[in-house]
């Protein structure tokens, strides 16, 4: 076997395969299908300072080569997570990472600070694609100033590995990544979902309750890979690639484009064991090509 260990800041992953927030629950839901300790890192569903009900149904729709969702960060809040979920997941032998969302820099920072106190949560991932309620709903992650305000506020109160998840709905994602790095991010993950919509032509209404939602799945992979390649050249911190990864071939493409690790999202709904299959597929490819470590192929794209 090749050495699959990688590092994201101070975080050591036993392999570069992670799960994307919102597609793997708290990990426990998949324990009957896959050995959780065989995954490099599990990013649990989005957590906010206060409970959220999420959007009205319908909030998921299938599309060609992907899916749309507008779940709306439904969760019971960070205190519920700390009191009820954390005790159930803290002894899982992998990196359990919490995805943090908010409506202002202060709510992001307060949520992160409460998670900072949990010994067995070694990292958080900031979802900066959330709407800034003080600026008319524009997502924090679509402007340099918005992204900087969140990362700066969280970095002051959070002392472990800080990953920032970038929005693709921007003109220059590399510019946003550089700002996050400058404000203290240890890593960036990308991409979050692309905005899209679908219509019921018989009823002449959108398929989602709020009309638009996030597009994920194989359809976004070429866009995601292009953005990962651009960001990996623009920053010195590790990049985590996300977007339509369904097999080891996809994962290796992202790694060659500059990803130190990758996240699998929508594919978990199709095959609950896809993470382990991708891990094993990466190992087999490395063996076939005489590579002793996954580090040997990170960012090796000749372009």
N, C-alpha and C positions, 0 to 999 in steps of 0.2 A: 504493500500500500504506500501511496505517496503521502507526504506530510500535508494535511489539509488545514492546519492551524493558520489563522490570520489574526491580526490585531486591529481594533478600531479604538484609537486612543489608548486608554489603559485596559480596555476590554479585550480579553483573549477569547476567541471563538475556536471551538474544536474543529469546525469546518465553516466554509463561507456561506452556508445556506441558512437563511432566516425566513420567518413568516411575516407577511405584511399585516399591519394592524387592520382590524375589522373583518379579516377573512379566516381567523383561526381562534376566535373567541378568547378565552383565557388559557388556551392550550388543553385544559381538562376535557373539553368536548371532543378532542381528537385522540385521547389516550387509548381508546379501544382499537384504533386503526394504525397508529404509528408510535414507535418508541420515542417519547418526547426528549429523552436525554441524547438522542442521536442527531438532533437538530442543533445547528450552531447558535441560534438565538430565536426566542419567541417574543414577538412584539404584540402585546395584548391590545384589546380593543380600546378605542379612544376614551380617555378619562378627563373629566372636567371638574372644576372646583365644586360646582353645585349639580344636583341631578338634572338630567335633561330627558324629556319625553321623546324627542326626535320628531320627524315630520309625519304627516298623515300618510296612510296607505292609499294607493300603491306606491311603493318606494324602491322597487327593483324592476328592471325590464331587460329581457334578453335582446341583444342586437347581433348583427352579423359579426362574427369573430370577437365578441365581447359582451359586456353587460353594462347597464346604467344603474346607478344607485343614488338615492337621496335620503339615506337613513337618517341623517341629521344628528349624528353623535349621541344616539340614545345610550344613556348609562345612568347609574345610580349615584354618581359623584365620588370624589376622591376619599371621603371619610368612610363610605361604604366599602370601597375597594380596600382600604387599609384594615378595616375591622373584619371583613368577611371573606374577601377574595385572597388577599395576601397570605393568610394562614394556610390556605389550600394549595398555593403554588410555590411557596418559598423554598420547599425542599426538592423541587424538580431540578435535576442535575444538568442544567443548561443556563444560559443567560436569559433571565426573565426581564423584559424591558417594557416600560409603560409608555404608551403614546399619550401625550398631554396636549389638550386643546384649551382654548380660552376665548374670551370676548374683549380682553384688554391686556396690556402687558402685566398689570398687577394681578389679574386672575390666573394668568399663565404662571407667574412667579410663585404665587401662593400655593397653587396646586403642586408645582414642582418641589417646593420646600417641604411639603408634607410627605411626598414620596422619597425625598432625600433622607428622611429619618428611617426608612425601611432598609435594614442591613442587607437583605438578600435581593434587592433590586439594584443592579450595578449601573444602570443607564436609563435615560429617558429619550424619547424621540418627540420633538416638538412639531406639531402639525400647524404650520403657519399659513395654511390655506383657509383658515377660519375667517369669517367676516369681522371686520373692525366696526363694532356697533357705534363708535363715536365718529366714524367717518363715512356714514351712509352705507355700510355693508361691504365696502371694498375689502378684499382679503388682505391680511397683513403681508402675505408672501409675494404680492405682485408689485411692491415698491421697495426700493432699498431702505427708505426711512422706516417703513412698516416692519420689515424683517428685522432691521437693526434694533428697533424698540423692544421687540419681544425677546430676542436673543440676549440683549444687554441686561434686561430686567431679570431674566431667568438665571443667567450666569452669576449674578450677584448672590443668588440664594440657593443655587444648586451646585454641588461640589463633586459630582461624579461625572461619568462620561455623558456628554451632551451631543445628541444627534439632531440635526435639523432637517425636516422633510420638506422639500421644495415643491412649489407649485409650478406646473409646466405652462400655466396660462399667463405667460409673460413674454416680453419682447427679447430680453437677454438674460437667460437663466444663470449664465456664468457670473454676471455682475452681482446678482442676488447672492450667489454662493460665496463670492469674495467678501461681501459685507458680513455674512454669517461667520465666516472664518475670522474676520477682523474683530468681531465682538465676542469671540471665545468659543465658538462651536468646535467640538472635537472631530466631527464628521458631518457630512451631508448625505441625505438619502433622497433619491429621485428616480422616477417622478411620482407625484401624487396624480390623481385622476385628471383627465382632460374634460372640460365641460362639453356636454352634448345633450341631445334630446331625441325623442322618438314620438310618433303620432299614430293614434288609432284613426285610420282614414274612414271607417264606417261611422264612428261617433264624432269625428272631427275634434278630438280632445287629445292632449298629451297622454302618454302612457304612465308618466310619473305625476304624483299629486302636486308638485310644485313646478311642473313643466320641464325643468332642466335638472340634470344630475351629472355625476362623475362617470366618465367612460373608462373602463378597465378591460384587461384581457388582451389576447393576441393582437387586436387591432391597433393598440397603442405602442407595440414593441419598437417599430422603427423610429418613431418620434422619441421614445424614451432613450433608446441607445444613442441616438444623435446627441441628445442633451447630456447624457452621462459622459460621452467622449469630450464634449466641449468643456464641461465642468472639471473633469479630471485633469485637463491641461491648464486650467485656470487657478486651481487651489493646490495647497500642499497637504491638506488634511485628507484622510481616507474618504472615498466615495462608495456609497452603497447603491447598487443598481436595482431599480424596480420597474416593471412594466411588461406584462404579457409573457413572463417566463413560465414555460410549461414543461421543459425537459432540460437535460444536461447540455445539449447543443446550445439552447438559448442562453443558459447561464454562462457558458464558456465565452460566448460572444460578448456578453456584458463585461466579463472579467478582462478579456483582451482589450476592450474599449476603455478600461481604466477602473473598473469596480474592484474594490478589495473584497467585498461581500455582495450578496444579492438577496433580494426578498421575493418570495413567491406569494401571490395573492389569489387572484380569481381561480387559478388552477386547483387550489385546495378544494373548491366546491365540486370540481369534476372528478378528482382523485385524491381522497384524504391522505394517501401515502406518498404523494408526489415529492415531498421534501426529501425523503430518504432515497427515493429513486434518483433524484437529481444529484444528491450527495454521492451516491455510488457511481453514477454515470460520470461525474467529474473525475473521480478517482480512477476509473477504468480508462478514461481518455488520457489522463496523465501517465498512467502505466504504459499504454500503447505508444505514447510519444516520447518515452524515456525521460519524463520529468520527475524529479524526486520531490518537488514541492509545488503547491499551487502558486506560491510567490513567483515562480519562474515565468508565469504567463500573464501576470497582472500588468495591464497597460502596454502589451507588446504589439498592439495593432500597428502595422506599417502603413501609414497614410500621411 
